Amino acid sequence: MEIKGDKYYFDDKTSARIQNLLPRLKNSILPSKIVKWLENFEENEINIAIDLLNVFEYIPFTEFMFRLNNLLFEILKDIPDHEKIIVFPYGKVGKSGSLVTYPLKNTSSYKKREHNILPTHDIENVKNLSDYKYIIFIDDFIGSGKTFIDEYKKVKKIKNWIDNSAFKGFYLLSAIIMEEGKLQIENAFSEIKIRAEIRNKIFQNGKSPLMAFKNLLTIKTMAMKYGNSLNFVAPLGFDNGQSLVSFFHCTPDNTLPIIWVETKEWNAIYPRESKNRMDEAKEFKKDIAFYIGICNRIGIDVITGQSIVGKIKDKYVRKTLSNTKTAHSIVALLYLKNLGYDNIIICHILGLTRQELRMVYFEAKMKKLIDYRSELSLEGCQFLKELKKKTKKENIRKESLENLTKKTNELYLPSKFKGLT
């Protein structure tokens, strides 16, 4: 099946390659976004750009937690149960290191030992610091290692603590660390034990997964060509990082700029800035509001498909003024679940607390649109298909004569007009 983009037609073979990328990217984006990104390139570069995405590593929230849990488990095996531990997300509050704290605290490994673990950003003011014999620095991603080295040197109390031999063990936990960064940190601080998944630079001879495609130099030339115009200071990522990683919450600037830079002339596939991702969330909300609006326009209940217009004293009036906020939330939940989003991202996009999201799940389960595993049910999948059919027929964004013409002989009268019955 061919795909038509704004710039190119993608033949059956290329279209199939695009579809095959979706599992690799954990269904985190739609095919249309991949197409937009591919259209940044010249037509003869499309296939090598797809090769690059075939080794791209996207880490969703559940996988992120899984990795943190396993890494923390390995660390805690070395620490006796009775010992107290400080977990320190280094760097500024709000940066990626501090964002690791929440998922880490919700892992099973952490919960088993949480009575002896103190997560803190402010190690300078920890009471009875001498009671803690182990410290675990945490981050989501470590590139060159320079940021950690600089931050470590800043915390004088830790240095004094180490110099006075008060500690027994010192760890660094990160979901991913580049090999170069690992070596830098180990050379600077031999006492640190690093627990992280190691990745090599994407264009590193002899160690790149791109060697399987036998076009490593061609892809590197392409990345340099566009990288120089997008980020001439670091065309292959910050500090020549050459990483190819993105998380559910951000994309490290060590990743190739052709992945995350967003300009008027360049469509990012995984934007770095949260603002870009929130813009996408706003567009999503508009789309959901659009579906609800159409259902209100044609007088049907968005969930049941039944009419919300009834006959009272020979007049047709709305039995329900409009579809509710709950209906909006349920539809949004179903769409996001269908796209493979995790609950923390769903909360972020919809602006809900975890408790509010649980209530939406409850309502959706009562309507049998979500199953007992909190996944889309067969009815939920069918509902999405039917909703698209209904709204496609009544696309009121196109103010055509057909869409503006009443399709029945029934006369609709509003129950209220300007506050009057």
C-alpha positions in Angstrom: 0.0 0.0 0.0 1.5 3.3 -1.1 1.7 6.3 1.3 1.3 9.8 0.1 3.2 12.4 2.0 3.3 16.2 1.5 6.5 15.9 -0.5 6.9 12.3 -1.7 4.9 9.2 -2.7 6.2 6.2 -0.8 6.0 2.9 -2.8 4.8 -0.4 -1.3 8.2 -1.5 -0.2 9.1 1.8 1.5 5.6 2.0 3.1 6.1 -1.6 4.5 9.4 -0.5 6.0 7.7 2.5 7.6 5.0 0.2 9.1 7.7 -2.2 10.3 9.3 0.6 12.3 6.3 1.0 14.6 7.1 -2.0 16.9 10.8 -1.0 17.0 9.7 2.4 18.2 7.3 0.8 20.7 4.3 2.3 18.9 5.2 5.6 20.4 4.5 7.7 17.3 2.1 7.4 14.3 3.3 6.5 10.8 2.4 10.1 9.7 5.0 11.5 12.0 7.6 9.1 10.6 6.6 10.3 7.1 7.0 13.9 8.1 10.4 13.2 9.4 11.5 11.3 6.3 10.4 14.2 4.2 13.2 16.3 5.7 15.6 14.3 3.5 16.3 14.0 -0.2 14.3 11.2 -1.9 17.5 9.1 -2.4 18.2 9.3 1.3 14.8 7.9 2.5 15.9 4.3 2.8 19.1 5.1 4.7 17.1 7.3 7.1 14.9 4.3 7.7 18.0 2.2 8.4 18.9 4.7 11.1 15.5 4.4 12.7 15.9 0.7 12.7 18.6 1.0 15.3 16.9 3.8 17.2 16.2 3.1 20.9 13.0 4.5 22.4 12.3 3.8 26.0 8.7 4.1 27.2 7.8 4.5 30.9 7.1 0.9 31.7 10.4 -0.2 30.2 12.2 2.6 31.9 10.8 1.4 35.3 11.8 -2.2 34.4 15.4 -1.2 33.7 15.6 0.9 36.8 14.2 -2.0 38.9 16.8 -4.5 37.6 19.7 -2.1 38.0 18.6 -1.2 41.6 18.2 -4.9 42.4 21.8 -5.5 41.4 23.0 -2.7 43.6 20.9 -3.7 46.6 22.2 -7.3 46.5 25.6 -5.8 47.5 24.1 -3.7 50.4 23.1 -5.4 53.7 19.4 -5.0 54.5 20.0 -3.0 57.7 22.2 -0.4 56.1 20.9 3.1 55.3 21.1 4.5 51.8 20.9 7.9 50.2 19.5 8.2 46.7 20.7 11.4 45.1 19.4 12.6 41.7 22.3 14.9 40.8 21.9 18.1 38.8 19.3 20.8 39.1 15.8 20.1 40.3 13.6 19.5 37.3 16.4 18.2 35.1 16.4 14.6 33.9 18.2 13.2 37.0 15.4 14.4 39.3 12.7 13.0 37.0 14.1 9.5 37.7 13.2 9.6 41.3 9.4 9.0 40.8 9.7 5.9 38.7 12.5 4.5 40.8 10.5 4.9 44.0 7.7 2.9 42.4 9.9 -0.1 41.5 9.5 -3.3 43.6 13.2 -3.3 44.4 12.9 0.2 46.0 9.7 -0.6 47.9 11.3 -3.6 49.6 14.0 -1.4 51.1 12.3 2.0 51.2 12.4 2.1 55.1 16.1 2.5 54.8 16.3 4.7 51.7 16.4 8.5 51.7 15.8 10.2 48.4 17.1 13.8 48.5 18.2 16.7 46.3 19.7 18.4 49.4 22.5 16.2 50.7 24.1 19.2 52.4 21.2 19.3 55.0 20.6 15.6 55.6 20.3 15.0 59.4 22.6 12.4 60.9 24.5 11.9 57.6 26.9 9.6 59.3 24.1 7.0 59.7 24.0 6.5 55.9 26.8 4.2 54.7 25.9 4.0 51.0 24.9 6.6 48.3 23.4 6.0 44.9 23.6 8.7 42.3 20.8 8.4 39.7 20.2 9.7 36.2 18.3 8.6 33.1 21.1 9.0 30.6 24.9 9.7 30.9 26.7 10.8 27.7 30.3 12.0 28.0 30.2 11.8 31.8 31.4 15.4 32.2 28.1 16.6 33.8 28.3 13.9 36.5 32.0 14.6 37.2 31.3 18.4 37.5 28.3 17.9 39.8 30.2 15.4 41.9 33.0 17.8 42.6 30.5 20.5 43.6 29.1 18.6 46.5 31.6 19.3 49.2 29.9 17.4 51.9 30.1 14.2 49.9 33.8 14.7 49.3 34.3 15.3 53.0 32.2 12.2 53.8 34.3 10.1 51.4 37.6 11.5 52.7 36.6 10.7 56.2 35.9 7.1 55.2 32.3 7.3 56.5 30.9 5.5 53.5 31.0 1.8 52.6 29.8 2.0 49.0 29.3 4.5 46.3 27.1 3.8 43.2 25.9 5.4 40.0 22.7 4.2 38.5 21.6 5.2 35.1 19.2 3.6 32.6 21.8 4.1 29.8 25.4 5.3 29.8 27.6 5.8 26.8 30.8 3.8 26.9 32.9 6.9 26.7 31.2 8.4 29.7 31.6 5.2 31.8 35.4 5.3 31.2 35.6 9.0 32.0 33.8 8.5 35.3 35.7 5.4 36.3 39.0 7.1 35.5 38.1 10.1 37.6 36.6 8.2 40.6 37.7 4.7 41.0 35.5 4.2 44.0 32.3 4.5 42.0 30.5 1.4 41.0 28.4 2.0 37.8 25.2 0.1 37.1 23.8 1.0 33.7 23.1 -0.3 30.2 26.2 0.6 28.1 25.8 2.0 24.6 28.5 2.8 22.0 28.6 5.8 19.7 26.3 5.1 16.7 29.1 5.7 14.2 31.9 3.9 16.1 33.8 1.6 13.8 33.6 -2.0 14.8 30.9 -1.4 17.5 28.0 0.3 15.6 24.8 -1.7 15.0 24.7 0.2 11.7 27.4 -2.2 10.4 24.6 -4.7 9.8 23.3 -2.4 7.0 26.8 -2.0 5.5 26.2 1.7 4.9 27.6 3.2 8.1 29.7 5.9 6.4 26.8 6.8 4.1 24.5 7.3 7.1 27.1 9.3 9.0 27.7 11.6 6.0 23.9 12.2 5.8 23.7 12.9 9.6 26.7 15.3 9.3 25.2 17.1 6.3 21.9 18.0 8.1 23.4 18.1 11.6 25.8 20.9 10.5 22.8 23.1 9.5 20.7 22.2 12.5 23.4 22.4 15.2 26.8 23.4 13.7 28.4 23.3 17.2 27.5 19.7 17.7 26.2 18.1 14.4 26.4 14.6 15.9 25.0 15.5 19.4 26.4 17.3 22.4 30.1 16.6 22.9 30.0 14.5 19.8 27.7 12.1 21.7 26.5 10.1 18.7 23.8 8.5 20.7 20.5 7.3 19.3 18.2 7.2 22.3 14.9 8.9 23.4 12.9 8.4 26.6 9.2 8.9 27.2 9.9 12.3 28.9 12.8 13.7 26.8 15.5 13.2 24.2 19.1 13.7 25.4 21.0 16.4 23.5 23.7 13.8 23.0 21.3 12.1 20.5 21.8 13.1 16.8 20.2 16.5 16.2 18.4 15.2 13.1 16.2 13.3 15.6 15.3 16.1 18.0 15.9 19.5 16.5 12.6 21.3 15.6 12.5 24.3 13.3 10.3 25.7 10.7 12.3 23.9 8.1 12.9 20.6 10.0 10.4 18.2 11.5 11.7 16.5 14.6 10.6 12.9 15.1 11.4 12.9 18.9 11.6 16.5 20.1 13.9 17.3 22.9 12.0 20.1 24.5 8.9 19.3 26.6 7.2 22.4 25.0 7.2 20.6 21.7 5.6 17.5 23.2 3.0 19.6 25.0 2.1 21.3 21.7 1.5 17.8 20.4 -0.7 17.1 23.4 -2.7 20.2 22.7 -3.3 19.1 19.2 -4.4 15.7 20.4 -6.9 17.4 22.8 -8.3 19.4 19.9 -8.8 16.3 17.9 -10.7 14.6 20.8 -12.8 17.8 21.3 -13.5 17.7 17.5 -14.9 14.1 17.7 -17.0 15.1 20.7 -18.2 18.2 19.0 -19.4 16.3 15.9 -21.3 13.9 18.1 -23.0 16.9 19.9 -23.7 18.4 16.5 -25.5 15.4 15.1 -27.2 14.6 18.4 -25.8 11.3 19.4 -24.3 10.0 22.7 -20.6 9.5 21.9 -20.3 6.3 24.0 -23.6 4.5 23.2 -24.2 5.9 19.8 -27.9 6.5 20.8 -29.7 9.8 20.1 -29.6 12.5 22.7 -32.6 14.2 21.0 -36.1 13.2 22.2 -39.7 14.2 21.5 -41.4 16.2 24.1 -44.9 17.6 23.4 -44.5 17.2 19.6 -41.2 19.0 19.7 -37.7 17.5 19.4 -35.4 18.7 22.1 -32.1 17.4 23.6 -32.6 15.0 26.4 -28.9 15.6 27.2 -27.5 19.1 26.5 -24.2 17.7 25.4 -21.7 14.9 25.9 -20.0 15.1 29.2 -16.5 15.7 30.4 -16.4 12.0 31.4 -17.2 11.0 27.8 -14.4 13.3 26.6 -11.9 11.6 29.1 -13.0 8.1 28.1 -12.6 8.8 24.4 -9.2 10.4 25.0 -8.1 7.4 27.2 -9.1 4.9 24.5 -7.2 6.8 21.8 -4.1 7.1 23.9 -4.2 3.4 25.0 -4.6 2.5 21.4 -1.4 4.5 20.6 0.5 2.6 23.3 0.9 5.5 25.8 1.6 4.7 29.5 -0.5 6.0 32.4 2.0 8.7 33.5 2.0 10.2 29.9 -1.8 9.9 29.7 -2.1 11.9 33.0 0.4 14.4 31.6 -1.5 14.9 28.3 -5.0 15.0 29.8 -4.0 17.0 32.9 -5.3 14.4 35.3 -4.0 13.2 38.6 -3.5 9.4 39.1 -6.7 9.3 41.2 -8.7 11.0 38.4 -7.3 8.7 35.8 -8.3 5.7 37.9 -11.9 7.1 37.9 -11.8 7.4 34.1 -10.6 3.7 33.9 -13.4 2.7 36.2 -16.0 4.4 34.0 -14.5 2.9 30.9 -14.6 -0.6 32.5 -18.2 -0.1 33.5 -19.0 0.5 29.8 -16.8 -2.6 28.9 -14.5 -0.4 26.8 -11.5 -1.4 29.0 -10.9 -4.9 30.2 -9.9 -6.2 33.6 -6.2 -5.8 32.7 -6.8 -2.1 32.0 -6.2 -2.6 28.3 -8.5 -1.9 25.4 -11.3 -4.5 25.2 -12.7 -5.8 21.9 -15.6 -3.5 22.5 -13.2 -0.6 23.0 -11.4 -1.3 19.7 -14.7 -1.5 17.9 -15.9 1.7 19.5 -12.9 3.6 18.1 -13.6 2.2 14.6 -17.3 3.2 14.8 -16.5 6.7 16.1 -14.2 7.4 13.2 -16.9 6.3 10.8 -19.5 8.5 12.4 -17.3 11.6 12.5 -15.9 11.1 9.1 -19.4 11.3 7.6 -20.2 14.4 9.5 -16.9 16.4 9.2 -18.2 19.8 10.3 -14.8 21.4 9.8 -15.7 21.4 6.1 -18.6 23.8 5.9 -20.0 22.2 2.8 -23.7 22.3 1.9 -23.9 18.6 2.6 -22.6 19.0 6.1 -24.8 22.0 6.9 -28.0 20.4 5.6 -30.3 18.7 8.1 -30.5 15.0 7.2 -33.9 14.2 8.6 -37.3 15.8 8.3 -37.5 16.3 12.0 -37.5 19.9 13.4 -35.0 20.5 16.2 -35.7 23.1 18.7 -33.3 24.0 21.5 -34.6 23.5 25.0 -33.2 27.0 25.9 -32.3 30.1 23.9 -30.4 33.0 25.5 -31.5 31.6 28.9 -35.2 31.5 28.0 -37.1 28.2 27.9 
